[in-house]
Amino acid sequence: MRLFKVDAICLFVFILVLLPTNIAASKRCALPNPNRSFESARPNEVELDASIVAEAIAYASTHGRISVQVFRNNCRVATGPLDPLTDDIPNNLWSSTKSVIGILTGIAHDKGLLRPDDPIGKYLPSGLGWGDAAHRAITIKHLLTQTSGMEEAIISEAGTVLIDPSVPQEALSQPLIHQPGSHFDYSQRGPDLLAYVVQRAVGQDLQQFAQRNLFDPIGIPSNSYFWLRDRTANTYGYAWLFLPPTQLAKLGLLMQNLGLWNGQRVLSQEWVRDVAKSSPRNPCYGYLFWTNAGQPCTGPNFPARQTFNRYAVPSLPQDAFFMVGFFHQTNFMIPSLGITVTWTGILGDKEANLGALLSAAPADLYHNFFRILMRGVKDVDIPDPGPLHDPINFEVNPTDFLKPSVLINDLNSNPNCNVLFCNRTVPTAGIIANLESIASAALGLLGGLL
């Protein structure tokens, strides 16, 4: 009996010593704070193959990426060759700005200031130019999932930047061409309108709310970025947040950590999970985030509407979700692997698909990079999906993205608001605010260099 106990103890010790070796060897890092930047780790310390990580970085760097950061367990394990030059330079996030609006909507929701099923009319001013009954019945969830039903044309909408008199009123001037909630149409004015709704719900300027409740808690200083406004000083929600790559990575890590930052709850875990869920009208889109949770996947109506009969990134697990901006300003979050990838750049896809070549579709750049990187994960067996085989497609449909009626409605929204006058004034507050914000970011960048 005594011999049996000794043998059992020896076996138990053997199991303790040998079996958990991989887990014990996987390093975890603290997130940045005011006194600490990103902690680093060698790839092998977080169960990644160093040579394969280097291969993935090389692929990204030769495919239009001017900044690449790979994290695992919050540790920065690899960066691109240009990162020392680009780390702190504010970069237009383009449509990744939409995801920031999704995060801010969640923070407002967590504070009990709004609910996804609320009609936006609850938060809009009354009177001429602030929507008829049908527009005011659009819900916050419709705006989050790009199913508002309002007519859109993403190039026409974006073409008025800096001369826009009042983007929420411009949004409300676009006719409803679909029943809200019935059809996915990727829009610019929808996120602009949502940004305004959140501002009204929280009762303060949206950028002040963002700084206090999102950027400050994760260590993004106000002088490290600038965020453009329309001429009335409403914050753009669809693009025009200029953020350095190091600060963009913090947003990705916040979402990777389910809204928790060094023990401080910034965003509820429930909201993080909601943004990554498939929405009914587009299985690869959540709450202003793209997601790998479902298929097929419908992209923006540029240069023509396309639906891919696959996941957004077939080489990634289905729990992955993404902040995606034009030219691929992207945060990739893969919760099941603890991996976050942040990159910025210009173009990079090479497949025979015009939407992909114009960075308007998830294609070979994403798939090939992660097909390489997933081979380097040593503690999880990830099947190789093989090469991507999308159909050749060079379709262009200008009426999908260039509509004179959308442009005219933007510039002449209602009798109270047009490109010259809006709400009984010549709007200039946004112009002044933009100049001040750009100057602050320039001084912040200069101070960091000196």
Kinemage of the C-alpha trace (Angstrom):
@kinemage 1
@onewidth
@group {chain A} dominant
@subgroup {mainchain}
@vectorlist {calphas} color= white
{ca met a 1} P 0.000 0.000 0.000
{ca arg a 2} L 2.827 2.363 0.938
{ca leu a 3} L 4.585 1.508 -2.323
{ca phe a 4} L 1.389 2.301 -4.234
{ca lys a 5} L 1.204 5.750 -2.584
{ca val a 6} L 4.820 6.464 -3.448
{ca asp a 7} L 4.204 5.445 -7.054
{ca ala a 8} L 1.086 7.617 -7.209
{ca ile a 9} L 2.966 10.624 -5.828
{ca cys a 10} L 5.771 10.102 -8.322
{ca leu a 11} L 3.265 9.903 -11.172
{ca phe a 12} L 1.523 13.087 -9.983
{ca val a 13} L 4.839 14.950 -9.815
{ca phe a 14} L 5.719 13.655 -13.287
{ca ile a 15} L 2.447 15.041 -14.661
{ca leu a 16} L 2.947 18.400 -12.944
{ca val a 17} L 6.475 18.746 -14.232
{ca leu a 18} L 6.014 17.585 -17.796
{ca leu a 19} L 2.463 18.175 -19.003
{ca pro a 20} L 1.939 21.891 -18.326
{ca thr a 21} L 5.300 22.910 -19.772
{ca asn a 22} L 3.820 24.709 -22.791
{ca ile a 23} L 1.274 26.602 -20.694
{ca ala a 24} L 3.810 27.683 -18.109
{ca ala a 25} L 6.184 28.857 -20.834
{ca ser a 26} L 3.598 31.152 -22.448
{ca lys a 27} L 4.356 34.673 -21.275
{ca arg a 28} L 1.617 37.199 -20.557
{ca cys a 29} L 2.193 40.944 -20.575
{ca ala a 30} L 0.586 43.869 -18.824
{ca leu a 31} L -1.095 46.464 -20.994
{ca pro a 32} L 0.461 49.921 -21.370
{ca asn a 33} L -0.074 52.594 -18.731
{ca pro a 34} L 1.170 56.209 -18.429
{ca asn a 35} L 4.546 54.948 -17.206
{ca arg a 36} L 4.874 51.862 -19.388
{ca ser a 37} L 4.737 51.263 -23.129
{ca phe a 38} L 3.995 47.918 -24.766
{ca glu a 39} L 5.775 45.018 -23.136
{ca ser a 40} L 7.572 42.791 -25.600
{ca ala a 41} L 8.265 39.077 -25.827
{ca arg a 42} L 10.176 36.819 -28.157
{ca pro a 43} L 7.819 34.767 -30.340
{ca asn a 44} L 8.804 31.487 -28.683
{ca glu a 45} L 7.866 32.941 -25.271
{ca val a 46} L 4.237 33.097 -26.426
{ca glu a 47} L 4.183 29.835 -28.378
{ca leu a 48} L 4.850 31.318 -31.807
{ca asp a 49} L 7.489 30.150 -34.257
{ca ala a 50} L 9.921 33.043 -34.740
{ca ser a 51} L 10.853 32.180 -38.320
{ca ile a 52} L 7.224 31.952 -39.418
{ca val a 53} L 6.332 35.219 -37.671
{ca ala a 54} L 9.233 36.824 -39.553
{ca glu a 55} L 7.882 35.346 -42.799
{ca ala a 56} L 4.447 36.838 -42.111
{ca ile a 57} L 5.940 40.257 -41.326
{ca ala a 58} L 7.968 40.108 -44.543
{ca tyr a 59} L 4.826 39.270 -46.526
{ca ala a 60} L 2.926 42.222 -45.035
{ca ser a 61} L 5.841 44.611 -45.514
{ca thr a 62} L 6.103 43.753 -49.209
{ca his a 63} L 2.355 44.141 -49.709
{ca gly a 64} L 1.755 47.783 -48.906
{ca arg a 65} L 1.970 47.693 -45.101
{ca ile a 66} L 3.888 50.647 -43.656
{ca ser a 67} L 3.224 49.558 -40.078
{ca val a 68} L 2.736 46.014 -38.751
{ca gln a 69} L 2.430 44.976 -35.107
{ca val a 70} L 1.797 41.422 -33.902
{ca phe a 71} L 0.704 40.821 -30.302
{ca arg a 72} L 0.042 37.672 -28.338
{ca asn a 73} L -1.115 37.620 -24.727
{ca asn a 74} L -0.775 41.443 -24.870
{ca cys a 75} L 2.966 41.123 -25.637
{ca arg a 76} L 4.259 42.808 -28.778
{ca val a 77} L 6.239 40.049 -30.473
{ca ala a 78} L 7.005 41.543 -33.881
{ca thr a 79} L 6.880 44.791 -35.844
{ca gly a 80} L 7.536 45.800 -39.429
{ca pro a 81} L 10.728 47.416 -40.713
{ca leu a 82} L 9.098 50.843 -41.094
{ca asp a 83} L 7.446 50.929 -37.674
{ca pro a 84} L 10.165 53.028 -35.992
{ca leu a 85} L 9.393 55.736 -38.563
{ca thr a 86} L 5.586 55.473 -38.534
{ca asp a 87} L 4.718 54.486 -34.945
{ca asp a 88} L 3.702 57.958 -33.780
{ca ile a 89} L 2.487 59.608 -36.992
{ca pro a 90} L -1.299 60.188 -37.073
{ca asn a 91} L -2.856 58.184 -39.879
{ca asn a 92} L -6.395 58.406 -41.247
{ca leu a 93} L -8.165 55.300 -39.998
{ca trp a 94} L -10.792 55.712 -42.690
{ca ser a 95} L -13.643 53.312 -41.899
{ca ser a 96} L -12.003 51.954 -38.759
{ca thr a 97} L -13.401 55.222 -37.387
{ca lys a 98} L -16.816 53.576 -37.702
{ca ser a 99} L -15.708 50.907 -35.221
{ca val a 100} L -14.659 53.629 -32.774
{ca ile a 101} L -18.220 54.952 -33.009
{ca gly a 102} L -19.388 51.396 -32.302
{ca ile a 103} L -17.230 51.338 -29.164
{ca leu a 104} L -18.481 54.751 -28.002
{ca thr a 105} L -22.073 53.625 -28.546
{ca gly a 106} L -21.311 50.669 -26.289
{ca ile a 107} L -19.828 52.870 -23.568
{ca ala a 108} L -22.922 55.076 -23.664
{ca his a 109} L -25.071 51.943 -23.479
{ca asp a 110} L -23.087 50.624 -20.501
{ca lys a 111} L -23.750 53.914 -18.709
{ca gly a 112} L -27.489 53.505 -19.282
{ca leu a 113} L -27.671 56.511 -21.609
{ca leu a 114} L -29.071 54.712 -24.664
{ca arg a 115} L -30.276 51.310 -25.862
{ca pro a 116} L -29.778 49.660 -29.258
{ca asp a 117} L -33.519 49.348 -29.847
{ca asp a 118} L -34.194 53.018 -29.133
{ca pro a 119} L -35.538 55.043 -32.083
{ca ile a 120} L -33.096 57.802 -32.930
{ca gly a 121} L -35.899 60.352 -32.764
{ca lys a 122} L -35.678 60.045 -28.987
{ca tyr a 123} L -32.333 61.862 -29.163
{ca leu a 124} L -32.761 64.214 -32.128
{ca pro a 125} L -33.853 67.848 -31.960
{ca ser a 126} L -37.351 68.550 -33.192
{ca gly a 127} L -38.214 70.781 -36.084
{ca leu a 128} L -37.503 71.186 -39.762
{ca gly a 129} L -34.486 69.246 -40.998
{ca trp a 130} L -34.384 66.717 -38.184
{ca gly a 131} L -36.218 63.904 -39.895
{ca asp a 132} L -39.768 62.877 -40.632
{ca ala a 133} L -41.525 60.197 -38.586
{ca ala a 134} L -40.092 57.359 -40.688
{ca his a 135} L -36.505 58.572 -40.322
{ca arg a 136} L -36.904 59.226 -36.615
{ca ala a 137} L -38.161 55.642 -36.185
{ca ile a 138} L -34.804 54.259 -37.364
{ca thr a 139} L -33.180 52.571 -34.382
{ca ile a 140} L -29.656 52.781 -33.040
{ca lys a 141} L -29.252 49.098 -33.928
{ca his a 142} L -30.154 49.839 -37.548
{ca leu a 143} L -27.314 52.370 -37.664
{ca leu a 144} L -24.916 49.965 -35.932
{ca thr a 145} L -25.621 47.209 -38.464
{ca gln a 146} L -25.800 49.453 -41.562
{ca thr a 147} L -29.449 48.591 -42.158
{ca ser a 148} L -31.031 52.039 -41.768
{ca gly a 149} L -32.617 51.865 -45.229
{ca met a 150} L -31.356 55.342 -46.180
{ca glu a 151} L -30.034 55.828 -49.696
{ca glu a 152} L -26.241 55.794 -49.860
{ca ala a 153} L -23.400 56.231 -52.328
{ca ile a 154} L -20.141 56.066 -50.449
{ca ile a 155} L -18.036 58.190 -52.812
{ca ser a 156} L -20.718 60.864 -53.164
{ca glu a 157} L -21.077 60.927 -49.379
{ca ala a 158} L -17.331 61.183 -48.793
{ca gly a 159} L -16.784 63.765 -51.529
{ca thr a 160} L -18.165 66.635 -49.476
{ca val a 161} L -15.730 66.315 -46.568
{ca leu a 162} L -14.760 69.660 -45.006
{ca ile a 163} L -17.579 71.509 -46.772
{ca asp a 164} L -20.347 69.497 -45.098
{ca pro a 165} L -22.620 71.939 -43.277
{ca ser a 166} L -24.181 69.381 -40.871
{ca val a 167} L -23.706 65.654 -41.481
{ca pro a 168} L -26.580 64.431 -39.262
{ca gln a 169} L -29.012 66.642 -41.158
{ca glu a 170} L -27.476 65.489 -44.430
{ca ala a 171} L -28.090 61.887 -43.389
{ca leu a 172} L -31.706 62.611 -42.539
{ca ser a 173} L -32.216 64.229 -45.959
{ca gln a 174} L -31.491 60.961 -47.776
{ca pro a 175} L -34.696 59.104 -48.707
{ca leu a 176} L -35.557 55.727 -47.246
{ca ile a 177} L -35.265 53.217 -50.084
{ca his a 178} L -35.566 50.108 -47.896
{ca gln a 179} L -37.552 49.281 -44.801
{ca pro a 180} L -35.155 49.853 -41.870
{ca gly a 181} L -33.664 46.554 -40.759
{ca ser a 182} L -34.397 44.761 -44.032
{ca his a 183} L -31.285 45.405 -46.153
{ca phe a 184} L -27.526 45.882 -45.622
{ca asp a 185} L -26.070 48.941 -47.361
{ca tyr a 186} L -22.639 50.134 -46.279
{ca ser a 187} L -23.008 53.857 -45.742
{ca gln a 188} L -21.005 56.882 -44.617
{ca arg a 189} L -23.822 59.074 -43.369
{ca gly a 190} L -25.276 56.351 -41.146
{ca pro a 191} L -22.230 56.349 -38.809
{ca asp a 192} L -22.170 60.170 -38.983
{ca leu a 193} L -25.756 60.196 -37.769
{ca leu a 194} L -24.993 57.655 -35.043
{ca ala a 195} L -22.063 59.765 -33.820
{ca tyr a 196} L -24.475 62.672 -33.423
{ca val a 197} L -27.090 60.510 -31.685
{ca val a 198} L -24.492 59.289 -29.177
{ca gln a 199} L -23.399 62.876 -28.576
{ca arg a 200} L -26.983 63.874 -27.823
{ca ala a 201} L -27.494 60.843 -25.591
{ca val a 202} L -24.405 61.501 -23.450
{ca gly a 203} L -25.034 65.233 -23.257
{ca gln a 204} L -21.552 66.404 -24.210
{ca asp a 205} L -19.337 66.840 -27.239
{ca leu a 206} L -18.587 63.409 -28.680
{ca gln a 207} L -14.827 63.938 -28.779
{ca gln a 208} L -14.755 65.073 -25.151
{ca phe a 209} L -16.774 61.990 -24.222
{ca ala a 210} L -14.398 59.784 -26.213
{ca gln a 211} L -11.314 61.275 -24.584
{ca arg a 212} L -12.609 60.906 -21.047
{ca asn a 213} L -14.265 57.503 -21.356
{ca leu a 214} L -12.214 55.673 -24.003
{ca phe a 215} L -8.925 57.292 -24.901
{ca asp a 216} L -7.762 58.414 -21.440
{ca pro a 217} L -8.362 55.004 -19.794
{ca ile a 218} L -6.234 53.195 -22.395
{ca gly a 219} L -3.530 55.843 -22.607
{ca ile a 220} L -4.241 57.720 -25.842
{ca pro a 221} L -3.292 61.382 -25.203
{ca ser a 222} L -5.465 64.077 -26.758
{ca asn a 223} L -2.451 65.605 -28.529
{ca ser a 224} L -1.501 62.344 -30.250
{ca tyr a 225} L -4.360 62.438 -32.780
{ca phe a 226} L -6.907 64.663 -34.460
{ca trp a 227} L -10.479 63.962 -35.500
{ca leu a 228} L -12.182 66.086 -38.120
{ca arg a 229} L -15.601 67.711 -37.825
{ca asp a 230} L -18.110 69.131 -40.266
{ca arg a 231} L -18.502 72.916 -40.432
{ca thr a 232} L -21.080 72.926 -37.627
{ca ala a 233} L -18.531 71.004 -35.477
{ca asn a 234} L -20.285 67.628 -35.558
{ca thr a 235} L -17.707 64.818 -35.441
{ca tyr a 236} L -17.423 62.650 -38.540
{ca gly a 237} L -18.371 59.076 -37.734
{ca tyr a 238} L -17.481 57.300 -40.971
{ca ala a 239} L -13.763 58.327 -41.228
{ca trp a 240} L -11.294 61.153 -40.550
{ca leu a 241} L -9.968 60.028 -37.175
{ca phe a 242} L -6.189 60.383 -37.569
{ca leu a 243} L -4.527 58.104 -35.033
{ca pro a 244} L -0.935 56.800 -34.837
{ca pro a 245} L -0.424 53.033 -35.288
{ca thr a 246} L 0.706 52.578 -31.673
{ca gln a 247} L -2.543 54.132 -30.465
{ca leu a 248} L -4.643 52.162 -32.953
{ca ala a 249} L -3.141 48.991 -31.486
{ca lys a 250} L -4.461 49.969 -28.046
{ca leu a 251} L -8.019 49.934 -29.384
{ca gly a 252} L -7.438 46.439 -30.752
{ca leu a 253} L -6.007 45.233 -27.454
{ca leu a 254} L -8.952 46.725 -25.558
{ca met a 255} L -11.337 44.658 -27.670
{ca gln a 256} L -9.076 41.596 -27.423
{ca asn a 257} L -9.278 41.906 -23.628
{ca leu a 258} L -13.084 42.073 -23.705
{ca gly a 259} L -13.202 45.735 -22.715
{ca leu a 260} L -10.898 45.430 -19.690
{ca trp a 261} L -7.693 47.492 -19.427
{ca asn a 262} L -5.294 46.743 -16.582
{ca gly a 263} L -8.201 45.840 -14.343
{ca gln a 264} L -10.342 48.856 -15.314
{ca arg a 265} L -13.616 48.158 -17.077
{ca val a 266} L -13.786 50.473 -20.112
{ca leu a 267} L -16.407 48.605 -22.151
{ca ser a 268} L -18.682 45.789 -21.084
{ca gln a 269} L -17.802 42.255 -22.082
{ca glu a 270} L -21.350 41.864 -23.391
{ca trp a 271} L -20.919 44.751 -25.831
{ca val a 272} L -17.599 43.406 -27.120
{ca arg a 273} L -19.309 40.113 -27.843
{ca asp a 274} L -22.235 41.879 -29.502
{ca val a 275} L -20.032 43.826 -31.929
{ca ala a 276} L -18.463 40.542 -33.075
{ca lys a 277} L -21.758 38.716 -33.676
{ca ser a 278} L -23.187 38.227 -37.153
{ca ser a 279} L -26.032 40.576 -37.984
{ca pro a 280} L -29.080 39.120 -39.774
{ca arg a 281} L -28.642 41.031 -43.056
{ca asn a 282} L -24.896 40.481 -43.420
{ca pro a 283} L -23.343 37.541 -41.560
{ca cys a 284} L -19.835 39.068 -41.698
{ca tyr a 285} L -20.879 42.388 -40.145
{ca gly a 286} L -21.634 43.177 -36.517
{ca tyr a 287} L -21.960 46.531 -34.747
{ca leu a 288} L -19.763 48.637 -37.073
{ca phe a 289} L -17.140 45.880 -36.891
{ca trp a 290} L -16.507 43.190 -39.489
{ca thr a 291} L -16.589 39.639 -38.189
{ca asn a 292} L -15.549 36.128 -39.162
{ca ala a 293} L -18.567 34.669 -37.384
{ca gly a 294} L -20.724 34.037 -40.434
{ca gln a 295} L -21.024 33.759 -44.184
{ca pro a 296} L -21.717 34.772 -46.913
{ca cys a 297} L -20.030 38.154 -46.727
{ca thr a 298} L -21.329 41.294 -48.453
{ca gly a 299} L -19.007 44.269 -48.860
{ca pro a 300} L -19.497 47.950 -49.662
{ca asn a 301} L -21.164 48.976 -52.914
{ca phe a 302} L -17.799 49.886 -54.443
{ca pro a 303} L -16.896 49.530 -57.279
{ca ala a 304} L -19.906 47.208 -57.400
{ca arg a 305} L -21.816 45.263 -54.791
{ca gln a 306} L -20.219 41.861 -54.123
{ca thr a 307} L -21.175 38.947 -51.912
{ca phe a 308} L -18.534 36.285 -51.238
{ca asn a 309} L -19.690 32.770 -50.389
{ca arg a 310} L -17.078 32.400 -47.670
{ca tyr a 311} L -15.971 33.848 -44.360
{ca ala a 312} L -14.314 37.257 -44.439
{ca val a 313} L -10.895 35.713 -43.710
{ca pro a 314} L -11.008 31.929 -44.284
{ca ser a 315} L -7.538 31.444 -42.777
{ca leu a 316} L -8.706 32.696 -39.357
{ca pro a 317} L -10.878 31.129 -36.639
{ca gln a 318} L -14.531 32.094 -36.671
{ca asp a 319} L -14.267 34.131 -33.452
{ca ala a 320} L -12.012 36.713 -35.163
{ca phe a 321} L -13.376 40.212 -35.672
{ca phe a 322} L -11.956 43.356 -37.225
{ca met a 323} L -11.790 47.134 -37.405
{ca val a 324} L -11.297 47.799 -41.126
{ca gly a 325} L -10.516 51.061 -42.918
{ca phe a 326} L -9.944 51.949 -46.570
{ca phe a 327} L -6.489 50.933 -47.830
{ca his a 328} L -6.532 48.393 -44.953
{ca gln a 329} L -6.042 50.372 -41.746
{ca thr a 330} L -6.947 47.356 -39.655
{ca asn a 331} L -7.096 45.820 -36.205
{ca phe a 332} L -7.544 42.029 -36.221
{ca met a 333} L -8.661 40.481 -32.925
{ca ile a 334} L -8.549 36.685 -32.500
{ca pro a 335} L -9.793 35.967 -28.952
{ca ser a 336} L -9.384 32.174 -29.062
{ca leu a 337} L -5.666 32.573 -29.776
{ca gly a 338} L -4.968 35.742 -27.801
{ca ile a 339} L -3.537 37.259 -30.986
{ca thr a 340} L -4.004 40.860 -32.113
{ca val a 341} L -2.545 42.271 -35.325
{ca thr a 342} L -2.527 45.979 -36.128
{ca trp a 343} L -1.430 47.354 -39.451
{ca thr a 344} L -1.684 50.424 -41.657
{ca gly a 345} L -0.681 51.076 -45.235
{ca ile a 346} L -1.928 51.463 -48.784
{ca leu a 347} L -3.481 48.693 -50.914
{ca gly a 348} L -1.789 45.265 -50.990
{ca asp a 349} L -4.249 42.811 -52.587
{ca lys a 350} L -3.328 41.236 -55.913
{ca glu a 351} L -6.177 38.906 -56.851
{ca ala a 352} L -8.160 39.416 -60.052
{ca asn a 353} L -10.986 41.271 -58.353
{ca leu a 354} L -11.347 45.018 -58.734
{ca gly a 355} L -13.008 45.421 -55.347
{ca ala a 356} L -10.049 43.683 -53.735
{ca leu a 357} L -7.484 45.697 -55.697
{ca leu a 358} L -9.185 48.884 -54.468
{ca ser a 359} L -9.141 47.661 -50.843
{ca ala a 360} L -12.924 47.385 -50.787
{ca ala a 361} L -13.101 43.637 -50.112
{ca pro a 362} L -11.407 41.160 -47.756
{ca ala a 363} L -9.211 39.164 -50.104
{ca asp a 364} L -5.752 37.689 -50.614
{ca leu a 365} L -3.806 40.184 -48.463
{ca tyr a 366} L -5.643 39.126 -45.304
{ca his a 367} L -5.941 35.476 -46.229
{ca asn a 368} L -2.319 34.938 -47.194
{ca phe a 369} L -0.860 36.844 -44.242
{ca phe a 370} L -2.866 34.877 -41.711
{ca arg a 371} L -2.363 31.626 -43.560
{ca ile a 372} L 1.352 32.176 -42.904
{ca leu a 373} L 0.975 33.425 -39.334
{ca met a 374} L -1.360 30.610 -38.284
{ca arg a 375} L 1.324 28.085 -39.265
{ca gly a 376} L 3.469 29.693 -36.585
{ca val a 377} L 1.037 29.018 -33.723
{ca lys a 378} L 2.651 26.159 -31.818
{ca asp a 379} L 0.118 25.417 -29.070
{ca val a 380} L -3.039 25.150 -31.223
{ca asp a 381} L -3.460 23.080 -34.374
{ca ile a 382} L -5.050 25.358 -36.975
{ca pro a 383} L -6.091 23.682 -40.253
{ca asp a 384} L -4.693 25.213 -43.440
{ca pro a 385} L -7.628 26.247 -45.676
{ca gly a 386} L -5.402 26.361 -48.752
{ca pro a 387} L -5.158 29.190 -51.302
{ca leu a 388} L -8.024 31.620 -51.794
{ca his a 389} L -10.010 31.081 -54.996
{ca asp a 390} L -12.398 33.998 -55.475
{ca pro a 391} L -14.124 34.405 -58.849
{ca ile a 392} L -12.551 36.884 -61.268
{ca asn a 393} L -14.582 40.071 -61.031
{ca phe a 394} L -13.853 43.444 -62.616
{ca glu a 395} L -17.408 44.767 -62.483
{ca val a 396} L -17.870 48.507 -62.037
{ca asn a 397} L -21.278 49.989 -61.326
{ca pro a 398} L -20.941 53.762 -60.863
{ca thr a 399} L -24.556 54.084 -59.770
{ca asp a 400} L -23.638 52.039 -56.701
{ca phe a 401} L -21.220 54.645 -55.362
{ca leu a 402} L -21.762 57.884 -57.327
{ca lys a 403} L -25.273 59.314 -57.133
{ca pro a 404} L -25.954 62.977 -57.938
{ca ser a 405} L -29.103 62.871 -55.806
{ca val a 406} L -27.112 61.847 -52.721
{ca leu a 407} L -24.602 64.639 -53.336
{ca ile a 408} L -27.351 67.222 -53.843
{ca asn a 409} L -29.113 66.153 -50.648
{ca asp a 410} L -25.842 66.473 -48.748
{ca leu a 411} L -25.243 70.008 -49.996
{ca asn a 412} L -28.864 71.141 -49.738
{ca ser a 413} L -30.307 69.082 -46.905
{ca asn a 414} L -33.390 71.130 -46.105
{ca pro a 415} L -34.610 74.752 -46.238
{ca asn a 416} L -32.712 75.427 -42.998
{ca cys a 417} L -29.391 73.852 -44.013
{ca asn a 418} L -27.346 74.020 -47.192
{ca val a 419} L -23.708 74.364 -48.158
{ca leu a 420} L -23.784 78.134 -47.490
{ca phe a 421} L -26.094 78.559 -44.509
{ca cys a 422} L -27.176 76.104 -41.839
{ca asn a 423} L -29.516 76.645 -38.910
{ca arg a 424} L -29.532 80.433 -39.365
{ca thr a 425} L -25.776 80.874 -39.447
{ca val a 426} L -22.741 80.490 -41.653
{ca pro a 427} L -21.142 77.443 -40.016
{ca thr a 428} L -17.456 77.914 -39.187
{ca ala a 429} L -17.079 76.381 -35.708
{ca gly a 430} L -15.934 73.068 -37.156
{ca ile a 431} L -13.293 74.702 -39.334
{ca ile a 432} L -11.785 76.428 -36.306
{ca ala a 433} L -11.951 73.240 -34.217
{ca asn a 434} L -10.221 71.258 -36.974
{ca leu a 435} L -7.357 73.739 -37.191
{ca glu a 436} L -6.903 73.697 -33.420
{ca ser a 437} L -6.954 69.889 -33.291
{ca ile a 438} L -4.445 69.521 -36.133
{ca ala a 439} L -2.141 72.085 -34.514
{ca ser a 440} L -2.322 70.257 -31.176
{ca ala a 441} L -1.425 66.932 -32.800
{ca ala a 442} L 1.427 68.531 -34.757
{ca leu a 443} L 2.863 70.034 -31.574
{ca gly a 444} L 2.454 66.692 -29.805
{ca leu a 445} L 4.328 64.898 -32.583
{ca leu a 446} L 7.054 67.545 -32.603
{ca gly a 447} L 7.401 67.306 -28.834
{ca gly a 448} L 7.824 63.550 -29.091
{ca leu a 449} L 10.593 63.942 -31.655
{ca leu a 450} L 12.564 66.504 -29.645
